[in-house]
Amino acid sequence: MTALACALLSSAFGVLLMSVIGHWRSASRINLGINVVTFGAALFLAVGVFEHGPILSDNKLFYVDAFNVYLILLNAFVGMTTSIFSGPYMAHERELGRVGNKRMRLYHSMFQCFLLTMLIALSTNNLGILWVAIEAATLATVLLVSLYRTHESIEAGWKYFIICGVGISQALFGTILVYFAAAKTVPGHGDGLLWTVLQANAAHMDAGVLALAFVFLLVGYGTKVGLVPLHNWLPDAHSEGPTPMSAILSGLLLNVALYALVRLKMLVDPALGNHLAGSLMMGFALLSFVVAGILLHRQYDVKRMFSYSSIEHMGLMTFAFGMGGPLATFGGLLHMIVHSLTKSAIFVTVGHASHVAGTQVIGKIRGLIRSNPPVGWGLLIGTCAIAGFPPFGVFTSEFLLFTATIKAYPWFVLPLLMGLAVAFAGLFRNVQPMVFGEPPEGQHKVDANMWPVVIHLALVLLLGISIPTFLAQWLNQATIMIVGQGVL
């Protein structure tokens, strides 16, 4: 647990430090340094869990196993690479006069606060602390969304706060119901919200109460996942907030909310002895997948368009975990990784593209390959990766999911294929003129830091060609934990 403590303390120190010096010219380098330390600690933690198995803290408040440790590592990695992009991006925003010293301090401190709350949510053993951490992440993100203090950004932040606030209140009530269901079974009232204790007693808990609890939890945490019809906050948050926030929001927060749902499904399934929780997840997921694919065609803001792509892919992951089974679960875990890496890379590229064109309006961004080749090619390759082109990792995870669907629910294959085709058409209908069109006058070249994009897309390509043995074993261990059976 020393490595976990180091990661948490590093982020906590970052929150305090950035709230004081976040406006300094060197603050972005310090922010990056803090995230490098956090990633190093997360890496040591992951190696320890991989070699020695799950770790439970002495006070039982923190628990790290094969399921959450790889998300902890992914959280720290994306936070580190996004901070590489964040420095020059926010410096440019400062030059444009969109942010001053106070907002730079707010931005850097909330960036660290967001990463800290995600680490706490992933590593805690207590369902109550999990809820508090996700709520704290919501508040940090609201401040980031409304950072520019324009009418549109304040409206987006307010919508985010209201919708997610209502959703998270449903999750709180669901958490209370879980505690109530465990009260007669779990020895000691202080342990009624500990994941390790609840998992050991899940089969003996009140099935009716747990079923009701999962409905509230699905609505609550499903709001944070971005499942339709609870998704309205997500496009506005992406389009109005700073682009580095979009990269970590789409790549991390949505994963953490889905992680919470899967953890809770693991409690409900043994108690109910049926597939009710999975069926509910599949229903919301399929609706989200289809609706998001259609709405991709109706977007005029490039960040809103890719936010609907995030909703589509979160629907796909939710469908995989709802379906259950080793192959679908393995595919869902892999899709979490490749989607986070790909989508954060895309938002980094979109941030540079908006600086090149001076706008986020799709119709006014043209000819990026001619005016700024690294940005244009980055956007094109990233779009190909997220659309599921082989040999990228998104294709591999989607292939695993479709294989599992054919075996278990073959009648769902057609709507899934149609959804992918519609989303594919929507993406390339808008992206093709952005990268290949004739650049308009005034579209200037910027000094784009594309290293985060190169690193992320290279990893996604490698995962599509061959999954390393250690990662395959890692995901297999997590699959066994979730469904009781592996694929290897």
Long-range contacts (C-beta under 8 A, 24 or more apart in sequence): 1-55, 1-57, 1-58, 1-62, 1-64, 3-41, 3-42, 3-44, 3-45, 3-48, 4-41, 4-45, 4-55, 4-57, 4-62, 4-64, 4-72, 4-123, 6-37, 6-41, 6-44, 7-38, 7-41, 7-42, 7-45, 7-72, 7-76, 7-119, 8-116, 8-119, 8-120, 8-123, 10-34, 10-37, 10-38, 10-41, 11-38, 11-112, 11-115, 11-116, 11-119, 12-116, 14-38, 14-112, 14-115, 14-116, 15-109, 15-112, 15-113, 15-116, 16-109, 18-105, 18-108, 18-109, 18-111, 18-112, 19-105, 19-108, 19-109, 20-105, 21-105, 22-104, 22-105, 22-106, 22-107, 22-108, 22-109, 23-100, 23-101, 23-102, 23-104, 23-105, 27-104, 27-108, 28-83, 28-86, 28-87, 28-88, 28-90, 28-91, 28-108, 29-87, 31-83, 31-86, 31-87, 31-108, 31-111, 31-112, 32-80, 32-83, 32-84, 32-87, 34-112, 35-76, 35-79, 35-80, 35-83, 35-115, 36-80, 38-76, 38-79, 38-80, 38-115, 38-119, 39-73, 39-76, 39-77, 39-79, 39-80, 41-76, 42-72, 42-73, 42-75, 42-76, 42-77, 42-119, 43-73, 43-76, 45-69, 45-72, 45-73, 46-70, 46-72, 46-73, 50-470, 50-473, 50-474, 56-125, 56-196, 57-125, 60-125, 60-191, 60-194, 60-196, 61-124, 61-125, 61-126, 61-129, 62-123, 62-124, 62-125, 63-123, 63-124, 63-125, 63-195, 63-196, 64-123, 65-478, 65-481, 66-474, 66-477, 66-478, 66-481, 67-259, 67-262, 67-263, 67-478, 67-481, 67-482, 68-122, 68-123, 68-259, 70-333, 70-337, 70-474, 70-475, 70-478, 71-122, 71-255, 71-256, 71-259, 71-336, 72-119, 72-122, 72-123, 74-252, 74-255, 74-336, 74-337, 74-340, 74-341, 75-115, 75-118, 75-119, 75-122, 75-252, 75-255, 75-256, 76-115, 76-119, 78-247, 78-248, 78-251, 78-252, 78-340, 78-341, 78-344, 79-115, 79-248, 79-252, 81-344, 81-451, 81-452, 81-455, 81-456, 82-244, 82-247, 82-248, 82-251, 82-344, 82-348, 82-452, 83-111, 83-244, 84-449, 84-451, 84-452, 85-244, 85-247, 85-348, 85-351, 85-449, 85-452, 86-111, 86-244, 87-449, 88-447, 88-449, 89-242, 89-243, 89-244, 89-351, 89-352, 89-355, 90-242, 90-244, 92-355, 92-446, 93-242, 98-148, 99-147, 99-148, 103-147, 103-148, 103-149, 106-143, 106-147, 107-144, 107-147, 107-242, 110-140, 110-141, 110-143, 110-144, 111-144, 111-244, 111-245, 111-248, 113-140, 114-140, 114-141, 114-144, 114-245, 114-248, 114-252, 114-253, 115-248, 115-252, 118-252, 118-253, 118-256, 121-256, 121-259, 121-260, 122-256, 122-259, 125-194, 125-195, 125-196, 126-193, 126-194, 126-195, 127-175, 127-178, 127-179, 127-193, 127-194, 127-195, 127-198, 127-264, 128-175, 128-179, 128-193, 130-260, 130-263, 131-168, 131-171, 131-172, 131-175, 134-168, 134-171, 134-221, 134-224, 134-256, 134-257, 134-260, 135-168, 137-253, 137-256, 138-164, 138-165, 138-168, 138-224, 141-237, 141-241, 141-245, 141-249, 141-253, 144-241, 144-242, 144-245, 145-236, 145-237, 145-240, 145-241, 145-245, 146-240, 146-241, 147-241, 147-242, 147-245, 148-240, 148-242, 150-240, 152-239, 152-240, 153-240, 153-241, 155-236, 155-240, 156-233, 156-236, 156-237, 156-239, 156-240, 156-241, 157-237, 157-240, 159-232, 159-233, 159-236, 160-233, 160-236, 160-237, 163-223, 163-230, 163-232, 163-233, 164-223, 164-224, 164-233, 166-223, 167-219, 167-220, 167-221, 167-222, 167-223, 167-224, 167-230, 168-220, 168-223, 168-224, 169-220, 170-216, 170-217, 170-219, 170-220, 170-223, 171-216, 171-217, 171-219, 171-220, 171-221, 171-260, 172-220, 173-216, 173-220, 174-213, 174-214, 174-215, 174-216, 174-217, 174-220, 174-264, 175-213, 175-217, 177-209, 177-210, 177-212, 177-213, 177-216, 178-210, 178-213, 178-217, 178-264, 178-267, 180-206, 180-209, 181-205, 181-206, 181-209, 181-210, 181-213, 181-271, 195-263, 198-267, 199-266, 199-267, 202-266, 202-267, 202-268, 202-269, 202-270, 202-271, 203-270, 203-271, 204-271, 205-267, 205-271, 206-271, 207-271, 207-272, 207-273, 210-267, 210-268, 210-271, 210-272, 211-268, 211-272, 211-276, 211-277, 213-264, 213-268, 214-264, 214-265, 214-268, 214-276, 214-277, 214-280, 215-280, 217-260, 217-261, 217-264, 218-261, 218-277, 218-280, 218-281, 218-284, 221-257, 221-258, 221-260, 221-261, 221-264, 222-257, 222-261, 222-284, 222-318, 224-253, 224-254, 224-256, 224-257, 225-254, 225-257, 225-258, 225-261, 225-314, 225-318, 226-254, 226-288, 226-310, 226-311, 226-314, 227-284, 227-285, 227-287, 227-288, 227-311, 227-314, 227-315, 227-318, 228-284, 228-287, 228-288, 228-291, 228-292, 228-311, 228-315, 229-287, 231-288, 231-292, 231-311, 234-307, 234-310, 234-311, 235-299, 235-304, 235-307, 235-308, 236-304, 237-307, 238-303, 238-304, 238-306, 238-307, 238-310, 238-347, 239-301, 239-303, 239-304, 239-307, 239-360, 243-303, 243-347, 243-348, 243-350, 243-351, 243-354, 244-348, 244-351, 246-303, 246-307, 246-347, 246-350, 246-351, 247-343, 247-344, 247-347, 247-348, 247-351, 248-344, 250-306, 250-307, 250-310, 250-340, 250-343, 250-344, 250-347, 251-339, 251-340, 251-341, 251-343, 251-344, 251-347, 252-340, 254-310, 254-314, 255-336, 255-340, 258-314, 258-317, 258-318, 258-321, 258-336, 261-318, 261-321, 262-321, 262-482, 265-321, 265-322, 266-481, 266-482, 269-324, 275-324, 277-322, 278-321, 278-322, 278-323, 278-324, 279-322, 280-322, 281-318, 281-319, 281-321, 281-322, 282-318, 282-319, 282-322, 282-323, 282-412, 284-315, 284-318, 285-315, 285-316, 285-317, 285-318, 285-319, 285-322, 286-315, 286-319, 286-412, 286-415, 286-416, 287-315, 288-312, 288-314, 288-315, 288-318, 289-315, 289-316, 289-319, 289-415, 289-416, 289-419, 290-415, 290-418, 290-419, 290-422, 292-423, 293-419, 293-420, 293-422, 293-423, 293-426, 294-422, 294-426, 296-422, 296-423, 296-426, 296-427, 296-430, 297-422, 297-425, 297-426, 297-429, 299-362, 299-430, 300-361, 300-362, 300-363, 301-360, 301-361, 301-362, 302-350, 302-353, 302-354, 302-360, 302-361, 302-362, 302-365, 302-430, 302-434, 303-347, 303-350, 303-354, 303-360, 305-362, 305-426, 305-427, 305-430, 306-343, 306-346, 306-347, 306-350, 309-343, 309-386, 309-423, 309-427, 310-339, 310-343, 312-419, 312-423, 313-339, 313-343, 313-386, 316-398, 316-401, 316-416, 319-401, 319-416, 320-401, 320-404, 321-482, 323-404, 323-405, 323-408, 323-409, 324-483, 325-404, 325-407, 325-408, 325-483, 326-479, 326-480, 326-483, 326-485, 326-486, 326-487, 327-400, 327-403, 327-404, 327-407, 327-487, 328-400, 328-401, 328-404, 328-405, 328-408, 329-479, 329-482, 329-483, 330-400, 330-475, 330-476, 330-479, 330-486, 330-487, 331-397, 331-398, 331-399, 331-400, 331-401, 331-403, 331-404, 332-397, 332-401, 333-475, 333-478, 333-479, 334-393, 334-396, 334-397, 334-400, 334-463, 334-467, 334-475, 335-394, 335-397, 335-398, 335-401, 337-393, 337-463, 338-385, 338-392, 338-393, 338-394, 338-396, 338-397, 338-460, 338-463, 338-464, 339-386, 339-394, 339-397, 341-393, 341-456, 341-457, 341-459, 341-460, 342-382, 342-385, 342-386, 342-392, 342-393, 342-394, 342-456, 342-457, 342-460, 343-386, 344-452, 344-456, 345-378, 345-382, 345-385, 345-452, 345-453, 345-456, 345-457, 345-460, 346-379, 346-382, 346-383, 346-386, 348-378, 348-450, 348-452, 348-453, 348-456, 349-375, 349-378, 349-379, 349-382, 349-450, 349-453, 350-379, 352-378, 352-446, 352-448, 352-450, 353-379, 353-434, 355-446, 355-448, 356-443, 356-444, 356-445, 356-446, 356-448, 357-440, 357-443, 358-442, 358-443, 362-430, 362-434, 364-440, 365-434, 365-443, 366-433, 366-434, 366-437, 366-438, 366-439, 366-440, 366-443, 367-435, 367-436, 367-437, 367-438, 367-439, 367-440, 367-443, 368-434, 368-435, 368-439, 369-435, 369-436, 370-438, 370-439, 371-439, 371-443, 371-444, 371-445, 372-445, 372-446, 372-448, 374-448, 374-450, 375-446, 375-448, 375-450, 376-434, 376-435, 377-435, 378-450, 378-453, 378-454, 378-457, 379-431, 379-434, 379-435, 380-431, 380-435, 381-457, 382-453, 382-457, 383-427, 383-428, 383-431, 385-457, 385-460, 385-461, 386-427, 387-423, 387-424, 387-427, 387-428, 388-420, 388-424, 390-464, 391-461, 391-464, 391-465, 392-457, 392-460, 392-461, 392-464, 393-459, 393-460, 393-461, 393-462, 393-463, 393-464, 394-460, 394-464, 395-464, 396-463, 396-464, 396-467
